[in-house]
């Protein structure tokens, strides 16, 4: 896989590697996603190369290599672009056929083989197409865009044209080999706006519903990739339809209308916000808040199920609680409470969630915030008093300290005290 900031540079490096392999007497093609995307008229940024050269031969031909999966025929080649000084890393894999997958994740053994066998062991037909970038033979519309001959042993080009995600060969075998392919099928179907082949869908529900052998890290990564894409709701809807939400989240399957997630169509949406929208949808709480749901327990379960970081889990929890605050308590809340909420990190995204189901409430909240921002005090002014100030005045630290400081700050936010002297006088009254 070639990775570079410039897709033209990435392709240039990948072509140079194919050329060197070709000059040394080997077959070498672009493979997988880069071919799929180019056929769809997209500009690939990552390039996989498949070749009949074995790993040792690849190491002999290139000066800078690293083993990332030599037992599976994968070598990382570091090459400098012919037109510049930037070095790009490219995964070069030997054509192979796979043995049995007893752990439902990786083949127990591999045998280096030929292009046909390599295509036959891949997951989906649209990802099993090869491209010879050195050929002048025009067999596809790709030749008009980038040049090269398409080599298709599995009907991938036809499926691309028809908009179908289909397992290569026997779908039961493909899904039984690696249950993560179930989630990948959903992600590709949603991202591309394609239809999932019915036979492949049935194989998913038969063999991948438990995601056996798939680590929680891999499950979480696939789910993140779904949620970060603008077509996130289509992916989650299909996930639910195939009952894969149960093993993904470690909770009972639920076909929930995606009211909030379906309206969350922006390109730049955090995983935490998308998860919060999905959680609210699953609880049927878009207009009522999560009052009947144990948010602490839900967050802990999802954190374990999809390997959320501490920061992600905290933000998810805060967003779910904040959504409930805004829906149920905003109108009657004190000014100090509203200001504290408005100054919180969860607030902007949560107001957005509220507005997706209740635009009037969202506008009212935003109007109130604008008024509070312009009241001469602000949402989060510097505190008049700190704990050190109280100690310097002779207060004894103790359980009351925090309560006194917070009540003083509430009074400051509401304009009930103006300046340090008034704040200190209030502290003395509260500490009696």
Secondary structure, 3 states (H helix, E strand, C coil): CCECCCHHHHHHHHHHHHHHHHHCCCCEEEECHHHHHHHCCCCCCCCEEEECCCHHHHHHHCCCEEEEEHHHCEEEEEEECCCCCCEEEEEEEECEEECCCCCCCCCCCEEECCHHHHHHCCCEHHHCCEEECCCCCCCCCHHHHCCCEEECCCCHHHHHHHCEECECCCHHHHHHHCCHHHHHHHHHHHHHCCEECHHHHHHHHHHCCCCCCCCHHHHHHHHHHHHCCCCHHHHHHHHHHCCHHHHHHCCCCCCCCCHHHHHCCCCCCCHHHHHHHHHHHHCCCCCCCCCCCCHHHHHHHHHHHHCCCHHHHHHHHHHHHHHHHHHHHCCCCCHHHHHHHHCCCCHHHHHHHHHHHCHHHHHHHHHHHHHHHCCCCCCCCCCCCCHHHHHHCCCCCCCHHHHHHHHHHHHHHCCCCCCHHHHHHHHHHHCC
